[in-house]
Amino acid sequence: MISPRVSSRLLLAVVLLLYLVLAFWYSVIIPLGEAPDEVPHFTYVRYLAQHARLPTTEEEHEAFQPPLYYVLGAFSSFWVEDEPDAPFAVRANAHFDVDDPRAPKNLLLHTADEDWPYRGWTLAWHLVRLISIGLGAITVWATCRLGRVLFPTVPAVPLTMAALVAFTPQFLFVSAVANNDNAAIAFSALVLWQLAALLHESERRSILKRCLILGVLLGLGLLSKANLIALIPVVGLAILVSCARYKAPGTGQRIVLGVAGLLLALGLALLISGWYFVRNWTLHGDPMGWSFLLQINAQREGPLTLGVLAWLFKGVFRSFWLGWIGIAFDEVVYWIIAVVCVVGLAGFVVWLARRWRALAGATRWSLVLLGLHGVITLGSLIQWTATVLGTDQGRLIYPILPTVVLVLVAG
């Protein structure tokens, strides 16, 4: 007789295996460079591998991005040398026209140099894609762990959460190509899991251990993509709430624990990632590098109207599930997904209203902080939309993907 715990682990292993098979298949059949910003992400990796230093913004388009993903890609592919008879080249497709339905859908021209057996820069590109696939697997696993913390007696919930993440077509698409979003999504999922786990701890040593883990993960997350800065206030509040709930003889002990937890988590995060923000300040005059971002992005000239918000919602919703140039579901599929999402959200609200008082305090606080992270992330996207064009991409809110699937599955 297989115990429920073993059964749950076996089912998660099946989900992960199926994800790996599908993501690998996607990575093989998607032509190189035909995914969101994949070319500049790969050339950043290639620059690191060849020069062993970070590029400047004059040398690489994505040089403003935090370097962790590109360092991982460089470590995986530095040993691959270009083939003399197949030099690296990206050729734009002159016949591509996003507004012409009769035009070819490929952005680039592709040659036999990209065919199996892979060699030279083609092999290096596919190795970087394997890094993305691995990071996607971490996201699936961490989402399941988050579900187990919040729903320890209902194993179907965390498994369904993991499966929904793993088999979302756009998540598979993003996870199969070279893009630093994969690192950001993975570290966000890990932080959200550890945040919920921290709130469920009751011993001083365990609380400090979780703070240490959160500090490391937050620091690595900040080195993955700047939008994970949204996690800083959420992590800080989680530490304060956890320490305030700690059962100690006096208030003084809780205050000391809270200060120690904050210093440990935020201090480690600063130690790991602070140098990158100092570098930005030195090069661009501000820690986030916004001045350079505003130079390379088309800026919005008009106000943020209801029409713009409707455009943003439609684009983000569609590309959250599946959407890229020439890649989309039939319209009816999006309507079906929308109905499922509305039913799931309504069910979650009803469940929350009925069960709120019965839920453990740690679970209530976890849900509140997950919601806060979602609000900050969505608010940041709206603010960014008021500043620049081209923000209607679902992957930009994938750091809240575990929260989204939690709402839908629990509802």
C-alpha positions in Angstrom: 0.0 0.0 0.0 1.5 3.3 -1.1 1.3 6.1 1.5 -0.4 9.4 0.4 3.0 11.2 0.8 4.8 8.7 -1.5 1.9 8.8 -4.0 2.0 12.6 -4.0 5.7 12.6 -4.7 5.4 10.1 -7.5 2.6 12.2 -9.2 4.8 15.3 -8.9 7.7 13.4 -10.5 5.3 12.4 -13.4 4.3 16.1 -13.8 7.9 17.2 -13.8 8.9 14.4 -16.3 6.1 15.4 -18.7 7.1 19.0 -18.3 10.7 18.2 -19.2 9.7 16.2 -22.2 7.4 18.9 -23.5 9.8 21.8 -22.8 12.6 19.9 -24.5 10.4 19.2 -27.5 9.5 22.9 -27.6 13.2 23.9 -27.4 14.0 21.7 -30.4 11.1 22.7 -32.7 11.1 26.5 -32.0 13.6 28.1 -34.4 16.4 30.0 -32.7 15.6 33.6 -32.1 11.9 33.3 -32.7 10.9 34.0 -29.1 10.5 37.2 -27.1 13.9 39.1 -27.2 15.7 35.8 -27.5 18.5 37.1 -29.8 19.8 39.8 -27.5 19.5 37.5 -24.5 21.7 34.9 -26.3 24.2 37.4 -27.5 24.6 38.7 -23.9 25.4 35.1 -22.9 27.8 34.7 -25.8 29.6 38.0 -24.9 30.1 36.8 -21.3 31.4 33.4 -22.5 33.9 35.0 -24.9 35.1 38.0 -22.9 34.6 36.8 -19.3 33.2 40.2 -18.2 29.9 42.1 -18.2 29.2 44.0 -21.4 28.4 47.7 -21.5 25.1 49.0 -22.9 27.0 50.0 -26.1 28.2 46.5 -26.6 24.9 44.6 -25.8 21.3 45.6 -26.0 20.3 43.7 -22.8 23.4 44.8 -20.9 21.2 46.7 -18.4 19.7 43.4 -17.2 21.0 41.8 -14.0 23.6 39.1 -14.9 22.7 35.9 -13.1 20.9 34.2 -16.0 23.6 35.1 -18.5 26.3 33.9 -16.1 24.5 30.5 -15.9 24.2 30.4 -19.7 27.9 31.3 -20.1 29.0 28.6 -17.7 27.0 26.0 -19.7 28.3 27.0 -23.1 31.8 28.7 -22.7 33.5 25.6 -24.0 31.7 25.6 -27.3 33.7 27.3 -30.1 32.3 28.7 -33.3 32.7 26.7 -36.4 34.9 28.4 -39.1 32.5 27.3 -41.8 29.4 28.4 -39.9 30.0 31.8 -38.3 27.4 33.2 -36.0 24.9 35.4 -37.9 21.4 36.6 -37.3 19.6 37.4 -40.6 16.3 39.4 -40.4 13.5 38.3 -42.6 12.8 41.2 -45.0 9.4 39.8 -45.9 8.1 39.8 -42.3 5.2 42.1 -41.7 3.3 42.0 -38.5 0.3 43.7 -40.1 0.0 41.5 -43.2 -1.7 38.2 -42.5 -0.2 36.8 -45.7 3.4 37.6 -44.7 5.6 34.9 -43.3 5.5 34.7 -39.5 9.2 34.1 -38.8 11.2 37.1 -37.8 14.5 35.7 -39.0 15.9 33.7 -41.8 17.1 30.2 -40.8 19.7 28.0 -42.5 21.0 24.4 -42.3 23.5 25.6 -39.7 20.8 25.3 -37.1 20.0 21.7 -38.0 21.0 18.6 -36.0 23.7 17.6 -35.1 24.1 21.0 -33.3 27.6 22.5 -33.4 29.2 25.9 -32.8 26.9 28.7 -31.8 23.8 26.6 -32.5 25.0 24.1 -29.9 25.7 26.9 -27.4 22.2 28.4 -28.0 20.5 25.1 -27.3 22.6 24.6 -24.1 21.4 28.0 -22.9 17.8 26.8 -23.6 18.5 23.8 -21.4 19.3 26.2 -18.5 15.8 27.8 -19.1 14.2 24.4 -19.0 15.8 23.5 -15.7 14.7 26.8 -14.2 11.2 26.1 -15.4 11.3 22.8 -13.6 12.3 24.6 -10.4 9.3 26.9 -10.8 6.9 23.9 -11.1 8.5 22.2 -8.1 8.4 25.4 -5.9 4.8 26.0 -6.9 3.9 22.5 -5.6 5.8 23.1 -2.4 4.0 26.4 -1.8 0.7 24.5 -2.3 1.8 21.9 0.2 2.5 24.5 2.8 -0.9 26.2 2.4 -3.0 23.0 1.8 -1.1 20.2 3.7 -4.2 18.0 4.0 -5.4 18.3 0.4 -2.6 16.9 -1.8 -4.7 17.3 -4.9 -4.3 21.1 -4.7 -0.5 21.4 -4.8 -0.3 18.8 -7.5 -2.9 20.5 -9.6 -1.1 23.9 -9.1 2.1 22.3 -10.3 0.4 20.7 -13.3 -1.3 23.9 -14.3 2.0 25.8 -14.3 3.8 23.0 -16.1 1.3 22.6 -18.9 0.4 26.2 -19.6 1.5 26.6 -23.2 3.0 30.1 -22.8 5.0 28.9 -19.8 6.3 26.0 -21.8 7.1 28.4 -24.6 9.0 30.8 -22.4 10.8 28.0 -20.5 12.1 26.5 -23.7 14.0 29.5 -25.0 16.8 31.8 -23.9 15.2 34.5 -21.7 16.1 35.8 -18.2 12.4 35.8 -17.3 13.0 32.1 -16.5 15.4 32.9 -13.7 13.1 35.6 -12.3 10.1 33.3 -12.4 12.0 30.5 -10.6 13.4 32.6 -7.8 10.1 34.4 -7.3 8.4 31.0 -6.9 11.1 29.9 -4.4 10.8 33.1 -2.4 7.0 32.8 -2.2 7.3 29.2 -1.0 9.8 30.1 1.6 7.8 33.1 2.7 4.8 31.0 3.4 6.9 28.4 5.1 8.4 31.1 7.3 5.0 32.2 8.5 4.2 28.6 9.5 7.3 28.3 11.7 7.0 28.6 15.5 10.6 28.0 16.7 13.2 30.8 16.9 15.9 28.7 15.2 13.6 27.7 12.3 12.5 31.3 11.8 16.1 32.5 11.5 16.9 29.6 9.1 14.0 30.6 6.9 15.2 34.3 7.0 18.7 33.1 5.9 17.2 31.1 3.0 15.0 34.0 2.0 17.9 36.4 2.0 19.9 34.1 -0.4 17.0 33.6 -2.7 16.0 37.2 -2.7 19.6 38.3 -3.5 19.8 35.8 -6.4 16.3 36.9 -7.6 17.4 40.5 -7.7 20.4 39.4 -9.8 18.0 37.7 -12.2 15.6 40.6 -13.1 14.9 44.0 -11.6 11.1 43.4 -11.3 11.7 41.1 -8.4 12.3 44.2 -6.3 8.6 43.8 -5.7 9.4 41.0 -3.3 11.5 43.1 -0.9 8.5 44.7 1.0 6.7 41.4 1.0 9.6 39.5 2.5 10.2 42.3 5.1 6.5 42.1 6.2 6.6 38.3 6.3 9.6 38.4 8.7 7.9 41.1 10.9 4.6 39.1 11.0 6.4 35.8 11.7 8.4 37.4 14.6 5.3 39.2 16.0 3.5 35.8 16.1 6.4 34.1 17.8 5.5 32.9 21.3 8.0 34.5 23.6 7.9 35.4 27.3 8.2 39.1 26.5 7.8 41.6 23.7 11.6 42.4 23.8 12.5 38.9 22.5 10.1 39.3 19.6 11.6 42.6 18.7 15.1 41.3 18.8 14.1 38.3 16.7 12.4 40.6 14.2 15.5 42.9 13.9 17.8 39.8 13.6 15.6 38.3 10.9 15.4 41.5 8.9 19.1 42.1 9.1 19.8 38.5 8.2 17.5 38.3 5.1 17.9 41.9 3.8 21.6 42.0 4.6 22.3 38.8 2.7 20.2 40.0 -0.2 22.2 43.2 -0.2 25.5 41.4 0.1 24.6 39.1 -2.9 23.1 41.7 -5.2 24.1 45.1 -4.0 27.2 45.4 -6.2 24.9 45.2 -9.3 22.9 48.3 -8.2 26.1 50.2 -7.3 27.4 49.4 -10.8 24.2 50.7 -12.3 24.5 53.9 -10.3 28.1 54.3 -11.5 27.2 53.7 -15.2 23.8 55.2 -15.5 23.4 57.5 -12.6 20.6 55.5 -10.8 20.6 52.0 -9.2 17.9 50.6 -11.5 19.4 51.8 -14.7 16.1 53.5 -15.7 17.8 56.3 -17.6 19.2 53.8 -20.1 15.9 51.9 -20.2 14.0 55.0 -21.2 16.5 55.6 -24.0 16.1 52.2 -25.6 12.3 51.9 -25.2 9.7 53.7 -27.2 8.0 56.0 -24.7 4.3 56.6 -24.3 3.3 60.1 -25.2 -0.3 60.2 -24.3 -2.1 59.6 -21.0 -2.9 56.2 -19.5 -6.6 56.0 -20.7 -9.2 53.3 -20.2 -8.5 52.3 -23.8 -4.8 51.8 -23.0 -5.7 49.7 -19.9 -8.1 47.6 -21.9 -5.4 47.0 -24.5 -3.0 46.1 -21.7 -5.4 43.7 -20.1 -6.3 41.9 -23.4 -2.6 41.5 -24.4 -1.4 40.3 -21.0 -4.3 37.9 -20.6 -3.9 36.4 -24.0 -0.1 36.1 -23.8 -0.3 34.8 -20.3 -1.8 31.6 -21.7 -0.4 31.7 -25.3 0.5 34.6 -27.5 3.4 35.7 -29.6 3.9 36.8 -33.2 2.0 34.4 -35.3 1.2 32.1 -32.3 -2.2 32.2 -30.7 -5.2 30.1 -29.9 -8.5 30.5 -31.8 -10.5 33.3 -30.3 -13.1 30.9 -28.8 -10.3 29.3 -26.7 -9.5 32.6 -25.0 -13.2 33.1 -24.2 -13.3 29.6 -22.6 -10.2 30.3 -20.6 -11.7 33.6 -19.5 -14.9 31.9 -18.3 -12.8 29.3 -16.4 -10.7 32.1 -14.8 -13.8 34.1 -13.7 -15.4 30.9 -12.2 -12.1 30.1 -10.5 -11.7 33.6 -9.1 -15.4 33.7 -7.9 -15.0 30.3 -6.3 -11.9 31.4 -4.5 -13.6 34.5 -3.2 -16.5 32.4 -1.9 -14.2 29.8 -0.4 -12.2 32.6 1.3 -15.3 34.2 2.7 -16.6 30.9 4.1 -13.3 29.6 5.4 -11.4 32.7 6.5 -12.1 32.4 10.2 -11.3 28.6 10.2 -8.0 29.0 8.4 -4.8 29.0 10.5 -3.3 32.5 11.1 -0.2 31.6 9.2 -2.3 30.6 6.2 -4.3 33.8 6.3 -1.1 35.9 6.5 0.4 33.9 3.6 -2.6 34.6 1.4 -2.5 38.3 2.3 1.2 38.6 1.5 0.8 36.7 -1.8 -2.0 39.1 -2.6 0.1 42.0 -1.8 2.9 40.8 -4.0 0.3 40.4 -6.8 -0.9 44.0 -6.3 2.6 45.4 -6.3 3.6 43.5 -9.5 0.4 44.5 -11.4 0.7 48.1 -10.2 4.3 48.2 -11.4 3.3 46.9 -14.8 0.6 49.6 -15.1 3.1 52.3 -14.1 5.6 50.9 -16.6 2.8 51.0 -19.3 2.2 54.6 -18.5 5.9 55.2 -19.4 6.7 53.0 -22.4 5.1 51.0 -25.2 5.0 47.2 -25.7 4.2 46.1 -22.2 1.2 43.8 -23.1 3.1 40.6 -22.4 2.0 38.0 -19.9 5.5 36.9 -19.1 6.1 40.2 -17.3 3.7 39.1 -14.5 4.9 35.5 -14.4 6.6 36.2 -11.0 3.0 35.9 -9.6 2.3 32.8 -11.5 2.2 30.6 -8.4 -0.4 32.9 -6.8 -2.5 32.9 -10.0 -2.7 29.1 -10.2 -3.3 28.9 -6.4 -6.4 31.1 -6.8 -7.7 29.2 -9.8 -7.1 25.7 -8.3 -8.4 26.6 -4.8 -11.4 28.3 -6.3 
